[in-house]
């Protein structure tokens, strides 16, 4: 090959490699900015909760949920709900989904201030496919079964199409049933996932009649692709220019062409960009970063530094007024009320309202919510022994179990609380912390049961009242959307917990026979 031909060929190779490098840098830039917050089309229900939950903002503000340009509702502890910001009157909804593990996906056909209706597909026998309808807090008013499609861990197609007063539901082109849904005005539609590690979906398509809108979303980031591409090309060109300038004297002295230098330079750039893309795809895009930019979202979780001063201001460290039956509820984030959509939804508040509705004349119940998100029994026993025991309650209701890693430490600290209470005539009631069992491994469930069993043994040994709420909530797992994650209850779940404790108040509220609780 003649020198001019070799030079042209080298220039073309350098150009191709330069374009490949620029593409890899542009793609990496687009992926780094691909978040639900930047997408802007969807609103997270979790983010708007009055009593926030760990991972709610992270789900929308980090890249994890849109890893590989698809939505994963299982990221950041799962159980996420996303609503399309723009109200529509859907005529047809379609998407692709993948349930790699036993789990479920609910397509919300409508969600209003008074109700929701959804279609659920599932690989979890405890949550079979169904047409769901219920109240905004998550309670199911009805469940109409759908046929179980043949689902594996691969990708499948779900479609809902208007048929008379409802929707015909098909999975992979096969009809599995129909859901009756009355739509007479534009509504919010959305998606809700289970607690499984991966609840993935892609290629969402919504055809709306009123307003006439076509929503198509593949969860890839194309925002700023032009400027990013020009910037990447400029970077490659600048590096190539620097190499050309730096090698000019040497090339003139040897009569060497520029093309090999540019080929080598752009090969290095393309390889660096490709390796960065590979590392991002295999590792960095999947991890949960420790430092989160909240993107202006409010942190709706309180911690001990905020809670303790607020409690001190509201409840002086002294005995309650005559006629007031004070109960202190000790716990962590579940006690505090993480997951409640409104302040009045917190289960401690609901329990107080139920008790006061049935109180005798001249009697008023006062429940002090001493739940501290993120803490353990060790911090609680310190605050209790040094300060809060001065509230002199009638009883202390201890709702612990999840945050303590060591069973022995949990039992030791709870027993110390009980002993301090016995010295002062304060009754201690144990409520082992309920957890969701959905998508939990055997090791995790064994650890939870070990803690509950140890608390039962402690209650029996010291003659303490103990109220079982975990089992009943497990039995009620498909009566509605109970959980926002494995520990934190929805507003509906909090109502169920308050109702359980109220219904079983005979086990814990009235003083036991003399000598108990020693």
C-alpha positions in Angstrom: 0.0 0.0 0.0 1.4 3.4 -0.9 2.1 6.0 1.8 -0.8 8.3 0.9 -3.2 5.3 1.0 -1.8 4.1 4.3 -2.1 7.6 5.7 -5.8 7.9 4.6 -6.5 4.5 6.1 -4.8 5.4 9.3 -6.8 8.7 9.4 -10.1 6.7 9.0 -9.1 4.3 11.7 -8.2 7.2 14.0 -11.5 8.9 13.2 -13.5 5.7 13.9 -11.7 5.2 17.2 -12.2 8.9 18.1 -15.9 8.6 17.4 -16.1 5.4 19.5 -14.3 7.2 22.4 -16.6 10.2 22.1 -19.7 7.9 22.1 -18.5 6.0 25.2 -17.9 9.3 27.1 -21.3 10.6 26.0 -23.0 7.4 27.0 -21.3 7.4 30.4 -22.3 11.0 31.0 -26.0 10.2 30.1 -26.0 7.2 32.5 -24.5 9.2 35.3 -27.4 11.6 35.1 -30.1 9.0 34.7 -32.3 9.3 37.8 -36.0 9.4 38.3 -35.6 12.9 39.7 -34.0 14.0 36.4 -36.6 12.0 34.4 -39.3 14.1 36.0 -42.3 12.1 34.7 -43.1 10.3 37.9 -43.8 11.1 41.5 -42.8 8.8 44.3 -45.5 8.2 47.0 -42.8 7.3 49.6 -41.1 10.6 49.2 -44.3 12.5 50.1 -44.9 10.5 53.3 -45.2 12.7 56.4 -43.1 10.2 58.4 -40.3 9.4 56.0 -38.5 6.1 55.3 -34.9 5.4 54.7 -34.2 4.9 51.0 -37.3 6.8 49.7 -35.3 9.9 48.4 -32.4 7.7 47.4 -34.7 5.8 45.1 -35.5 8.9 43.0 -32.2 10.8 43.5 -29.6 8.1 42.6 -29.1 6.0 39.5 -29.7 2.6 41.1 -33.4 2.5 40.2 -32.7 3.0 36.5 -29.7 0.7 36.3 -29.2 -0.4 32.6 -31.9 2.0 31.5 -34.8 0.1 33.0 -36.9 0.8 36.1 -36.3 -1.5 39.1 -38.9 -1.1 41.8 -37.0 -3.5 44.0 -34.1 -1.0 44.5 -33.6 0.7 47.8 -35.6 -1.7 49.9 -38.5 -2.2 47.4 -42.2 -1.7 47.8 -42.0 1.5 45.8 -45.0 3.3 44.3 -44.6 5.7 41.3 -47.4 7.8 39.9 -47.4 9.5 36.5 -47.5 13.2 37.1 -49.9 13.9 34.2 -53.5 12.7 34.8 -54.8 10.6 31.9 -57.9 8.5 30.9 -56.1 5.3 29.8 -57.5 3.3 26.9 -54.5 1.0 26.7 -51.5 0.4 29.0 -48.6 -1.9 28.1 -45.2 -2.7 29.4 -42.5 -5.3 29.6 -41.7 -6.7 33.1 -39.3 -9.2 34.7 -39.6 -10.8 38.1 -36.3 -12.5 38.6 -37.3 -13.6 42.1 -40.7 -14.5 43.6 -42.5 -11.2 43.8 -45.2 -9.1 42.2 -45.9 -6.0 40.1 -49.1 -3.9 40.3 -50.1 -1.6 37.5 -52.3 1.1 39.0 -55.0 1.9 36.5 -56.2 4.7 38.6 -55.3 6.3 41.9 -57.4 9.2 43.3 -58.0 10.9 46.6 -60.6 8.3 47.5 -59.6 5.0 45.9 -57.2 3.0 43.7 -57.6 0.2 41.2 -54.8 -2.0 40.0 -53.9 -5.2 38.1 -51.3 -7.4 39.8 -49.1 -10.0 38.1 -47.1 -12.2 40.4 -44.6 -15.1 40.8 -45.3 -15.3 44.6 -48.0 -17.7 45.6 -48.9 -15.6 48.7 -49.9 -12.7 46.4 -51.7 -14.3 43.4 -52.6 -12.4 40.2 -55.7 -10.2 40.8 -57.7 -7.1 40.0 -57.3 -5.0 43.1 -59.5 -2.1 44.4 -59.3 -0.3 47.6 -58.7 2.9 49.6 -55.7 5.3 49.2 -54.2 4.1 52.5 -53.7 0.7 50.9 -56.6 -1.4 52.2 -58.2 -3.8 49.7 -61.9 -3.5 49.2 -62.0 -6.3 46.6 -59.7 -8.8 44.9 -60.9 -10.5 41.7 -58.6 -13.3 40.7 -56.9 -13.5 37.4 -55.5 -16.6 35.7 -51.9 -17.4 36.6 -49.8 -16.9 33.5 -46.7 -18.9 33.0 -44.0 -16.7 34.4 -40.3 -17.4 34.7 -37.4 -15.1 35.6 -37.3 -13.7 32.0 -39.0 -10.7 30.4 -42.8 -10.8 29.8 -45.4 -8.5 28.2 -48.3 -7.1 30.2 -51.1 -5.2 28.4 -54.4 -3.7 29.6 -56.9 -2.7 26.9 -60.3 -0.9 27.4 -63.2 -3.4 26.8 -66.6 -2.0 27.8 -66.7 -0.9 31.4 -63.3 -2.4 32.2 -60.0 -3.6 30.9 -59.0 -6.9 29.3 -55.7 -8.1 30.7 -53.2 -10.1 28.6 -49.8 -11.5 29.5 -47.5 -12.4 26.6 -50.5 -12.1 24.3 -52.7 -14.5 26.3 -55.8 -13.2 28.0 -55.8 -13.9 31.8 -59.0 -12.1 32.7 -60.7 -8.7 32.9 -61.0 -6.0 35.5 -64.0 -3.8 35.9 -62.8 -0.2 36.2 -65.0 2.9 35.9 -63.1 5.9 34.5 -65.1 9.0 33.9 -62.3 11.6 34.2 -58.5 11.9 33.9 -56.8 10.1 36.8 -53.3 9.3 38.1 -51.9 6.0 36.9 -48.8 4.3 38.2 -46.7 1.3 39.3 -46.2 -0.5 42.6 -43.7 -3.2 43.3 -43.1 -5.9 45.9 -40.3 -6.3 48.4 -38.4 -8.6 45.9 -34.8 -7.5 45.2 -35.7 -7.0 41.5 -39.0 -5.9 40.1 -38.0 -4.6 36.7 -40.0 -3.0 33.9 -39.4 -1.3 30.6 -41.0 0.1 27.5 -44.1 1.6 29.3 -46.8 2.8 26.9 -50.0 4.6 27.9 -52.6 5.6 25.4 -55.0 8.2 26.8 -58.3 9.4 25.3 -58.8 12.5 27.5 -56.5 14.3 27.2 -55.3 12.7 23.9 -51.9 11.7 25.1 -49.4 9.0 24.2 -46.9 8.3 27.0 -43.9 6.3 25.9 -41.1 5.7 28.4 -38.1 3.4 28.1 -36.3 4.9 31.1 -33.2 5.7 29.0 -31.6 9.2 29.4 -31.5 11.4 26.3 -31.5 14.7 28.2 -28.6 16.8 27.0 -27.4 14.2 24.6 -26.4 16.9 22.1 -24.2 19.0 24.4 -22.7 15.9 25.9 -21.9 14.5 22.5 -20.3 17.8 21.4 -18.4 18.0 24.6 -17.1 14.4 24.2 -16.0 15.1 20.6 -14.3 18.3 21.8 -12.4 16.3 24.4 -11.2 13.7 21.9 -10.3 16.5 19.4 -8.4 18.4 22.1 -6.4 15.4 23.2 -5.7 14.5 19.6 -4.6 18.1 19.0 -2.3 18.0 22.0 -0.7 14.7 20.8 -0.3 16.2 17.3 1.4 19.3 18.7 3.6 17.4 21.2 4.8 14.9 18.5 5.3 17.5 15.7 9.1 17.9 16.1 9.7 14.2 16.4 7.6 13.4 13.4 9.3 16.0 11.2 12.7 14.7 12.2 11.8 11.2 11.2 9.4 12.0 8.4 6.7 10.0 10.2 3.0 10.5 9.5 0.5 11.8 12.1 -2.0 9.0 11.7 -0.3 6.3 13.8 -0.1 8.8 16.7 -3.8 9.6 16.5 -4.7 5.9 16.1 -2.8 5.1 19.3 -4.2 8.1 21.2 -7.8 7.4 20.2 -7.4 3.7 20.8 -6.4 4.5 24.4 -9.3 6.9 24.8 -11.8 4.4 23.4 -10.4 1.7 25.6 -10.6 3.9 28.7 -14.2 4.9 27.8 -15.2 1.3 27.2 -13.7 0.1 30.4 -15.4 2.9 32.3 -18.8 1.9 30.8 -18.1 -1.8 31.6 -17.2 -1.0 35.2 -20.2 1.2 35.6 -22.5 -1.4 34.2 -21.1 -4.3 36.2 -20.6 -2.4 39.5 -20.9 1.3 40.1 -24.4 1.8 38.7 -25.8 -1.0 41.0 -24.3 0.1 44.3 -26.2 2.2 46.9 -24.0 5.2 47.4 -23.3 6.2 51.0 -23.5 10.0 50.4 -26.8 11.1 48.8 -27.6 14.4 47.2 -31.2 15.0 48.2 -31.8 17.2 45.2 -33.9 19.6 47.3 -36.2 16.9 48.7 -37.0 17.3 52.4 -35.6 14.8 54.8 -38.8 13.6 56.6 -37.1 11.3 59.1 -36.5 12.6 62.7 -33.7 11.3 64.8 -32.8 11.4 68.5 -31.4 14.9 68.3 -34.7 16.2 67.2 -37.1 13.9 69.0 -35.6 14.1 72.5 -35.9 17.9 72.8 -39.4 17.8 71.3 -40.5 15.2 73.9 -38.9 17.1 76.7 -40.8 20.3 75.7 -44.1 18.5 75.4 -43.9 16.1 78.4 -42.1 17.5 81.5 -40.2 14.9 83.4 -42.8 14.6 86.1 -45.8 12.5 87.0 -49.0 12.9 84.9 -51.9 15.0 86.0 -54.7 13.2 87.9 -57.0 11.2 85.7 -54.3 10.8 83.0 -53.3 7.2 82.3 -49.8 7.7 80.8 -48.3 5.0 78.6 -44.8 5.4 77.1 -44.1 3.5 73.9 -40.4 2.7 73.5 -39.1 1.6 70.2 -37.3 2.7 67.0 -38.5 3.8 63.5 -41.5 1.5 63.5 -42.7 3.0 66.8 -42.0 6.5 65.6 -44.3 5.9 62.6 -42.0 5.7 59.6 -44.4 5.1 56.6 -47.3 7.1 57.8 -48.8 9.4 55.1 -50.2 11.8 57.7 -49.3 12.5 61.4 -52.7 11.1 62.5 -51.9 7.8 60.7 -49.0 6.8 63.1 -50.1 3.7 65.0 -49.3 5.1 68.4 -51.5 8.1 67.7 -54.3 5.8 66.4 -54.1 3.6 69.5 -54.3 6.6 71.8 -57.5 7.7 69.9 -59.1 4.3 70.2 -58.3 4.0 73.9 -59.7 7.5 74.6 -62.9 6.8 72.6 -63.6 4.0 75.2 -62.2 5.7 78.3 -64.3 6.0 81.4 -65.5 9.4 82.6 -62.7 11.4 84.1 -60.1 9.2 82.5 -57.8 10.2 79.6 -55.1 8.1 78.0 -51.8 9.8 77.0 -49.4 7.8 74.9 -45.9 9.2 74.6 -44.3 8.1 71.4 -40.6 7.5 72.3 -39.7 5.9 69.1 -36.1 6.7 67.9 -35.4 5.9 64.2 -32.0 4.3 63.7 -31.3 3.5 67.4 -31.2 0.3 69.3 -32.2 -1.0 72.7 -28.9 0.2 74.1 -29.7 3.9 73.4 -33.2 3.5 74.6 -32.3 1.9 78.0 -29.8 4.8 78.6 -32.5 7.5 77.9 -35.0 5.5 79.9 -32.9 5.1 83.0 -31.4 8.6 82.9 -34.4 10.7 82.0 -37.6 9.3 80.6 -38.5 7.0 83.5 -39.2 10.3 85.4 -42.4 10.5 83.3 -43.7 7.9 85.8 -46.1 6.2 83.4 -48.6 3.5 84.3 -46.8 1.2 81.9 -44.0 1.1 79.3 -44.9 -0.6 76.0 -41.7 -1.9 74.5 -41.7 -2.4 70.7 -38.3 -3.6 69.8 -36.5 -6.3 67.8 -35.4 -5.2 64.3 -32.5 -2.9 64.9 -30.7 -5.0 67.5 -28.3 -7.4 65.8 -27.5 -9.4 68.9 -30.2 -11.3 70.6 -28.3 -11.3 73.9 -27.9 -7.5 73.9 -31.6 -7.0 73.1 -32.7 -9.2 76.0 -30.2 -7.7 78.4 -31.4 -4.2 77.7 -35.1 -5.0 77.7 -34.7 -6.8 81.0 -33.0 -3.8 82.5 -35.9 -1.6 81.4 -38.3 -4.1 83.0 -36.2 -4.3 86.2 -36.1 -0.5 86.5 -39.8 -0.4 86.0 -40.6 -3.0 88.6 -38.6 -1.0 91.2 -41.0 2.0 90.5 -44.2 0.1 90.1 -44.3 0.7 86.4 -45.6 -2.3 84.3 -43.7 -3.4 81.3 -45.5 -4.8 78.2 -43.5 -6.4 75.3 -44.6 -6.1 71.7 -42.0 -7.9 69.6 -41.5 -5.8 66.5 -43.5 -7.1 63.5 -41.7 -7.5 60.2 -42.8 -8.3 56.6 -41.8 -11.9 55.7 -42.1 -11.1 52.0 -39.0 -11.9 50.0 -37.0 -12.7 53.1 -34.3 -15.3 53.2 -34.3 -18.1 55.7 -31.3 -16.7 57.6 -33.1 -13.3 58.0 -36.3 -15.0 59.2 -34.4 -17.2 61.6 -32.8 -14.2 63.1 -36.2 -12.5 63.5 -37.7 -15.5 65.1 -34.7 -15.9 67.5 -35.3 -12.4 68.8 -39.0 -12.9 69.2 -38.4 -16.3 71.0 -36.0 -14.6 73.3 -38.4 -11.9 74.2 -41.1 -14.5 74.8 -38.8 -16.3 77.2 -38.0 -13.1 79.0 -41.7 -12.3 79.4 -42.4 -15.7 80.8 -39.5 -15.5 83.2 -40.3 -12.1 84.6 -44.1 -12.4 84.3 -44.4 -9.6 81.8 -47.4 -9.1 79.4 -46.5 -9.8 75.8 -48.7 -9.1 72.8 -48.1 -11.0 69.6 -48.6 -8.8 66.5 -46.1 -10.2 64.0 -48.1 -13.4 63.3 -51.5 -11.6 62.8 -49.9 -9.1 60.4 -48.3 -11.9 58.4 -51.7 -13.6 58.1 -53.1 -10.2 56.9 -50.3 -9.7 54.3 -52.7 -9.8 51.3 -55.5 -7.7 52.9 -53.9 -4.6 51.5 -50.6 -2.9 50.9 -49.3 -3.3 54.5 -45.6 -2.5 54.2 -43.3 0.1 52.6 -40.3 -2.2 53.3 -39.6 -5.2 55.6 -40.0 -3.0 58.8 -42.1 0.0 58.1 -45.9 -0.1 57.8 -48.0 1.9 55.4 -50.9 4.0 56.8 -53.1 0.9 56.4 -50.5 -1.3 58.1 -50.3 1.1 61.0 -54.1 1.1 61.3 -54.0 -2.7 61.5 -51.3 -2.7 64.2 -53.3 -0.1 66.3 -56.4 -2.2 65.9 -54.6 -5.4 67.0 -53.3 -3.8 70.1 -56.7 -2.3 70.9 -58.5 -5.5 70.4 -56.0 -7.3 72.6 -55.9 -4.6 75.3 -57.2 -7.1 77.8 -53.8 -8.8 77.7 -51.9 -5.7 78.6 -53.8 -2.6 79.6 -55.4 -3.5 82.9 -53.2 -4.3 85.8 -52.3 -8.0 86.2 -52.8 -10.0 89.4 -50.6 -9.0 92.3 -47.0 -10.1 92.1 -46.8 -10.1 88.3 -44.2 -8.2 86.5 -41.6 -8.6 89.2 
